[in-house]
Amino acid sequence: MATEQDTLVKRGPYKSGVERKKQIIEAARLQLIEEGYHNFSIRKVAKRVGLSAGNVQHHFSSRLELIAAMLDYVIENYFTEFDQAIANIKDPKEKLFIIIQHVTRDLTTLNTTVFFPEMWSLANHEPEIDELVEEMYRVYRNVYERLAIEINPALSQTQAENFALFLASSLEGHTVFIGHNKKHTHACEAVITMAYNMALGMLNSGNIPK
């Protein structure tokens, strides 16, 4: 059976289509970051990438489909970074620290400081996008759920889910304080230490609501 890589190598037009989709998705991400959710449209994304709106819609039939692909692209990149960061780590506690460290430091970058709040704004105004954002975060929280049960197998699934929800929202909430050029960006490393100590204390004690 041919692998996806084999297919991309053998079928030039398909490879070209994949690259074009990536260009459009990246243009959409930059459009959101640089001009905000209120200026986000297929027409403006098309202009940024040098295509007609019709050409963009050949790949993404609607604005909603483009946003869904953009969120998939963003979360897949995070997972790739997570996998690389913990590739040779066996201890789940160390994995948890590395991921908390990676996520928290990422909050201080310009792209992340702007991108996610703009997505939250879109989600606040459009229920369909709210569902897409929730799905993206659900996939992200699964990372914390799995590590929680690895660290403390006595936890129930509900406890693991509650822990993941609390940790993810706690970290994301720091964006407005330690984000790019924010007043408390310098406190990033302290936040990492406190977040990890808090998370590990909860997991070790098992004192998490069911």
Contacts in CASP RR format, 6 or more apart in sequence:
PFRMAT RR
TARGET T0000
AUTHOR 0000-0000-0000
METHOD contacts of the structure
MODEL  1
MATEQDTLVKRGPYKSGVERKKQIIEAARLQLIEEGYHNFSIRKVAKRVG
LSAGNVQHHFSSRLELIAAMLDYVIENYFTEFDQAIANIKDPKEKLFIII
QHVTRDLTTLNTTVFFPEMWSLANHEPEIDELVEEMYRVYRNVYERLAIE
INPALSQTQAENFALFLASSLEGHTVFIGHNKKHTHACEAVITMAYNMAL
GMLNSGNIPK
2 10 0 8 1.000
7 14 0 8 1.000
8 14 0 8 1.000
8 15 0 8 1.000
8 18 0 8 1.000
9 15 0 8 1.000
17 59 0 8 1.000
20 59 0 8 1.000
21 59 0 8 1.000
21 60 0 8 1.000
21 69 0 8 1.000
22 73 0 8 1.000
23 49 0 8 1.000
24 45 0 8 1.000
24 49 0 8 1.000
24 51 0 8 1.000
24 56 0 8 1.000
24 59 0 8 1.000
24 60 0 8 1.000
24 66 0 8 1.000
25 66 0 8 1.000
25 69 0 8 1.000
25 70 0 8 1.000
25 73 0 8 1.000
26 73 0 8 1.000
27 45 0 8 1.000
27 48 0 8 1.000
27 49 0 8 1.000
28 40 0 8 1.000
28 45 0 8 1.000
28 66 0 8 1.000
28 67 0 8 1.000
28 70 0 8 1.000
29 70 0 8 1.000
29 73 0 8 1.000
29 74 0 8 1.000
29 111 0 8 1.000
29 115 0 8 1.000
30 48 0 8 1.000
31 39 0 8 1.000
31 40 0 8 1.000
31 44 0 8 1.000
31 45 0 8 1.000
31 48 0 8 1.000
32 40 0 8 1.000
32 70 0 8 1.000
32 114 0 8 1.000
32 115 0 8 1.000
32 118 0 8 1.000
32 119 0 8 1.000
33 110 0 8 1.000
33 111 0 8 1.000
33 114 0 8 1.000
33 115 0 8 1.000
33 118 0 8 1.000
35 44 0 8 1.000
36 114 0 8 1.000
36 118 0 8 1.000
36 121 0 8 1.000
37 118 0 8 1.000
37 119 0 8 1.000
37 121 0 8 1.000
37 122 0 8 1.000
37 125 0 8 1.000
40 63 0 8 1.000
40 118 0 8 1.000
40 122 0 8 1.000
41 63 0 8 1.000
42 53 0 8 1.000
42 56 0 8 1.000
42 57 0 8 1.000
42 60 0 8 1.000
42 62 0 8 1.000
42 63 0 8 1.000
42 66 0 8 1.000
43 53 0 8 1.000
45 56 0 8 1.000
45 66 0 8 1.000
46 52 0 8 1.000
46 53 0 8 1.000
46 54 0 8 1.000
46 55 0 8 1.000
46 56 0 8 1.000
49 56 0 8 1.000
56 66 0 8 1.000
60 66 0 8 1.000
60 69 0 8 1.000
64 128 0 8 1.000
64 129 0 8 1.000
64 132 0 8 1.000
67 122 0 8 1.000
67 129 0 8 1.000
67 132 0 8 1.000
68 132 0 8 1.000
71 119 0 8 1.000
71 132 0 8 1.000
71 133 0 8 1.000
71 135 0 8 1.000
71 136 0 8 1.000
72 136 0 8 1.000
74 115 0 8 1.000
74 136 0 8 1.000
75 136 0 8 1.000
75 139 0 8 1.000
75 140 0 8 1.000
78 140 0 8 1.000
79 143 0 8 1.000
81 102 0 8 1.000
82 99 0 8 1.000
82 102 0 8 1.000
82 143 0 8 1.000
85 98 0 8 1.000
85 99 0 8 1.000
85 102 0 8 1.000
86 94 0 8 1.000
86 95 0 8 1.000
86 98 0 8 1.000
86 99 0 8 1.000
89 95 0 8 1.000
89 98 0 8 1.000
92 147 0 8 1.000
92 150 0 8 1.000
92 151 0 8 1.000
93 151 0 8 1.000
93 200 0 8 1.000
95 147 0 8 1.000
96 144 0 8 1.000
96 147 0 8 1.000
96 151 0 8 1.000
96 196 0 8 1.000
96 199 0 8 1.000
96 200 0 8 1.000
97 196 0 8 1.000
99 143 0 8 1.000
99 144 0 8 1.000
99 147 0 8 1.000
100 167 0 8 1.000
100 171 0 8 1.000
100 192 0 8 1.000
100 195 0 8 1.000
100 196 0 8 1.000
100 199 0 8 1.000
101 192 0 8 1.000
101 196 0 8 1.000
103 171 0 8 1.000
104 171 0 8 1.000
104 174 0 8 1.000
104 178 0 8 1.000
104 188 0 8 1.000
104 191 0 8 1.000
104 192 0 8 1.000
104 195 0 8 1.000
105 188 0 8 1.000
105 192 0 8 1.000
106 112 0 8 1.000
107 113 0 8 1.000
107 171 0 8 1.000
107 172 0 8 1.000
107 174 0 8 1.000
107 175 0 8 1.000
107 178 0 8 1.000
107 179 0 8 1.000
107 188 0 8 1.000
108 178 0 8 1.000
108 179 0 8 1.000
108 180 0 8 1.000
108 185 0 8 1.000
108 188 0 8 1.000
109 179 0 8 1.000
109 180 0 8 1.000
110 180 0 8 1.000
110 181 0 8 1.000
112 175 0 8 1.000
112 179 0 8 1.000
112 180 0 8 1.000
113 175 0 8 1.000
113 179 0 8 1.000
113 180 0 8 1.000
113 181 0 8 1.000
113 182 0 8 1.000
114 180 0 8 1.000
116 172 0 8 1.000
116 175 0 8 1.000
117 175 0 8 1.000
117 176 0 8 1.000
119 129 0 8 1.000
119 133 0 8 1.000
120 133 0 8 1.000
122 129 0 8 1.000
122 133 0 8 1.000
123 129 0 8 1.000
123 130 0 8 1.000
123 132 0 8 1.000
123 133 0 8 1.000
123 134 0 8 1.000
124 130 0 8 1.000
137 168 0 8 1.000
140 168 0 8 1.000
141 161 0 8 1.000
141 164 0 8 1.000
141 165 0 8 1.000
141 168 0 8 1.000
142 164 0 8 1.000
143 164 0 8 1.000
144 160 0 8 1.000
144 163 0 8 1.000
144 164 0 8 1.000
144 167 0 8 1.000
144 168 0 8 1.000
145 157 0 8 1.000
145 160 0 8 1.000
145 161 0 8 1.000
145 163 0 8 1.000
145 164 0 8 1.000
146 160 0 8 1.000
148 155 0 8 1.000
148 159 0 8 1.000
148 160 0 8 1.000
148 163 0 8 1.000
148 164 0 8 1.000
148 203 0 8 1.000
149 155 0 8 1.000
149 157 0 8 1.000
149 160 0 8 1.000
151 200 0 8 1.000
151 203 0 8 1.000
151 204 0 8 1.000
152 203 0 8 1.000
152 204 0 8 1.000
152 206 0 8 1.000
154 206 0 8 1.000
155 163 0 8 1.000
155 203 0 8 1.000
155 206 0 8 1.000
155 208 0 8 1.000
156 210 0 8 1.000
158 210 0 8 1.000
159 206 0 8 1.000
159 208 0 8 1.000
159 209 0 8 1.000
159 210 0 8 1.000
162 208 0 8 1.000
162 209 0 8 1.000
162 210 0 8 1.000
163 199 0 8 1.000
163 202 0 8 1.000
163 203 0 8 1.000
163 208 0 8 1.000
167 195 0 8 1.000
167 199 0 8 1.000
170 195 0 8 1.000
170 198 0 8 1.000
171 195 0 8 1.000
174 191 0 8 1.000
176 182 0 8 1.000
177 183 0 8 1.000
177 184 0 8 1.000
177 187 0 8 1.000
178 184 0 8 1.000
178 185 0 8 1.000
178 187 0 8 1.000
178 188 0 8 1.000
178 191 0 8 1.000
179 185 0 8 1.000
202 208 0 8 1.000
END
